[in-house]
Amino acid sequence: MKLSQKLLIGMLSVLPLSVFAQIQNITIDGDHGKLAAIMQTPDIKGSYPMVIIMHGFTSDKDFVLLEQIASSLEKNGIASIRFDFNGHGMSEGKFEEMTVANEITDARKVFEYAKNLPNVSSVSLSGHSQGGVVASMLSGQLGSENIKSVALLAPAAVLRDDALRGQIFDVKYDAINPPKEVDLNDPYHKGYKIGYEYIKTAQTMPIFETAAKYDGAVCIIHGSHDTIVPYTYSERYNSTYKNSRLVMIDKADHAFTAHFAEVVKTATDFFTKELKK
């Protein structure tokens, strides 16, 4: 055997299995067109559990926290799909036509795609902010017979109360007769507009009532310094579920800035425990 061959074999023997994991760009039919998605699978033979990871309002699948969760899960033998909701990132659709209801439809279509993959043994959900609301409601609709476990990261159930108050971030509008569109002119969302249907749908959305139908394992993670979604909403989620625990991240904001490592470990530990039972 040549020296180069011996060196290559030696290198391969010490490399972690995750080096050979697959990361694929895929597209899935959504409610308002094609959804851009990334599927990350571990390099193991046979079947593996899958976690669908959902981003928040105006965010996308490339949010670093979600990327880190996906990579951590893969290293623990768990696959993931993270995707852009309609009107976000690289997915089709107009942002102003997005509603929480059609995001739930997007997520359901991703679930249907994932559950039919040949090596997937179970499907779980995780979502940040508005994506957390989607994850909580979809799991309530599908039940624990379809969704193995759920992790919610600062789930934005405040969105219903905000819509009833006629306020989104620092922008106020007539909640009884909402305009066709509301411009979000704060520094973080400049250029974005929410539509009339987003507001009217949010006002009557049975978030906690739907979430309560799920009786599987739930992990809720929230920051104590979250000024966008007060942690009291996660406390209500925790009291709503039959089998949940709430993990408070001290001094963390809504995006868990400077606290990624703690969130990633908490979510990974939860899924590893629940999906390998």
N, C-alpha and C positions, 0 to 999 in steps of 0.2 A: 504493500500500500504506500502511495506517495505521502510525503510529509504534509502536503496541503490537505489531503484527504483525512489524515489522522487529526490534523488541527481542526478541521471542520466538524468531524464527529465529536471531538472533545468539547467544542463550543456548544454544539447542539445538546449535549448531555447535561450541561449546566444551565441552559437557558430555561426560564419558567415557561410552563405550558401556555400562558397567556400571550406569549409572543406570536403564537400561531392562531390566535382567535381571529374571527372574521368580523370586519366592520363593512357593512354594505349600505349603499345609498339605494333606497327603494321608493316607489310611489304606490299609494293606496287611494282608491276612490273614496272621496269624502262627500260631505253634504253640498258643498259649493265647488266641486271640481276635484282635481288631483291634490293629494296631500304629500308633501315631501317628508321623508322619514329616514332615519338611520337605524339599522338593526345591528346589534352587537351580540355575538354569540361566543360562548366559551369553547375552547378546543378540547372537548371531551366526547367520547364515544357514547352513543345511545341518546337518551332523552335528557332534557333539562327544563327547569322552570323558566317562565318568561315574565318580565315586569314591563308594563306599558307606562312610560314616563311622560307626564304632561306639563307643559310650561304655563306661565301665567299671562295675564292681560298685557298686550303689546310686546311680549317677550318672544322667544322662539326656542327651538330644540337645541340650539348651540349655547344656551345659557351655561356658563362654566360649571355651576353647581350641579346641573343635571348631567353634564358630560362626566363629571367626577363620580357621581353616583353610578352611572352606567359602567364606567371602567372598574369601579370597586366591586360591583355585582359580578361582572365578568370574571374577575380574579377569584371569585368564590363560586364559580360554576353556574352562575345565573345569567340568562340572556336578557336582553332588553330591546325595546323599540321606543325611540323618542321621535316625536313628529311635530310639525308645524300645523297648528289649527288653521282653518280657512281664514284667509285675509292676513295671515301672519307669515313672516319668514319667506320661504321659497314655495309655499303652497298657493294654490289658486284661490280666487275669491277676493272680494273687496272688504277691507276692514270694517267699513261702516255698515256692511250687511251682516256682520258677525253677531251672533247672540249666544248666550250660554246654552240655550236649547240646541242650536245647530252644532255647537261644539260637542255636546253630548252625543249627537248623531255621528260626528266625526270619530269620536272615541269608540263608539260602538262598532263602527266599520273597521277600525284598527283592531279591536278585539276579535271580530269575526275573522280577520286576516290571520291574526296570531294563533288563534285556537286551532286553525286548520293546517298549520305548519306541521310537517311530519315528526319533528323531534321534540315538540313542545308538550310537556307533561302537565303543566298547569299555567294559568294566567293570573297575574296579580296587577294591581294598579297603584300608581303613585302620581301625585300632582302637587304643584306649587301654586299658591295664590288662587286665581280663578281656575287654574287647572286642578287644584285641590277640590274645589266645589264640583267640577265635572267628575272627578274620580269618586267623590262621595256619593253623588247621585247615580252614576252609572252602576256602581257596585250595589246600591240599593235596588235598582231596577233589575239587575241580573242575578243577584243573590249569591250566597256563598257556595252554591252548587256549581257556579261558573267562575267566580272570582275567589281565588285562594286566600288573599290577604291584601290589605290596603295601607299605604303610608301617605299621610296628608302633611304637607309642609306649608305652614301658615295659610290654611285654607280661607279664602276670602268670602265667607258667608255674609260679610258686611254689605256685599253688593246689593242685596235686596233692600236693606234699610236705607242705603244711599239712594237707590232709585225712588224709594217712597218719599225721601226727604227732598228729592230734586237736586242732588249734589253728587258730583264725581270729582274727587280730589278737591281743588279749590274753585271749581266751576259750578255755578248754580243755574238751575233752569226751572221752568214750570212743570212740576211733577204731575199735575192733573192733565194738562194739555202740553205734552212735550213737543218740542220742535222736531222737524224732520231730521235734523242733525245737530249735534252739540260738539263744538270745537274744544279740544283739550289743549289749552294754551300754556300749561305749566311746562317748566324746562325739560322734564323727563318724557313728556308725551306730545311735544309740539308737532303739529302736522297731522295728528290722529283725530278722527271724528267718530263718535258713537251714533248709531242711528236710532230712530224712533222705536223700532222693533226691539232693539236691545233693552231699552228702558222699560217698555211695556211688559216684555217677557220677564225681566228681572223682578218687577213689582209683584208678580203673582207666583213666583217660583217657590215650590214647596221644598226648600233645601233640606232642612233637618227632618221633615216628615219622610222624605224619600230615603235619606241616608239611614234613618233608623231601621229600615227594613233589612239592612245587611247585618248578619249575625256572626260573621267571621272575625278574624283577628285584625285589629286596627292599631296603628301607631300614629300619633298626632304630635308633630314637632312645631313649636312656635317660639318666637323671640319675645323676651320680656319688654324690649324697647321698641316693639313694632307699633309705629304711629299710623300706618295705613290700615291695618287690620288688627284691632285690639285683641290681645290674647284671650279675652273673655269669650270670643266666638269659638275658640278651640276648647275652652272649658265647657261650653255648651255641647259641642260635638262629643266630648268625652263623656258627658252625662247622658247623652242620647244613645250611645252605643252600648251593647251588651258585653262586648269583649274588647276593650280598648285601654290604652294607657297614654297619658299626655306627658311629653318630655319638654320642659321649658329650658330654653337656651338663654342663660343669663346675659343681659345687655345686647342681645342680638336684635337687629332691625328686621324689616320685612324681607329683605333679600338675603339675610343671614351674612351680611358683609363681615369679613374677618372671622367668620365662624363656620366656614365650609367644612373643615375637617371634622368638627363635632357632629354636624348634620349628616355628613356622608357615613361616618362610623355608626351613628344611631340607626340610620335607615338600612345600612348593610347588615348590621347585627340582627335587626328585626327580621328582614327578609330571609337571611341565612337560617335563622332559627325556625321560622314558620314554613319555609319551602323545603326544608330537608327533614321534616318529621316523617 
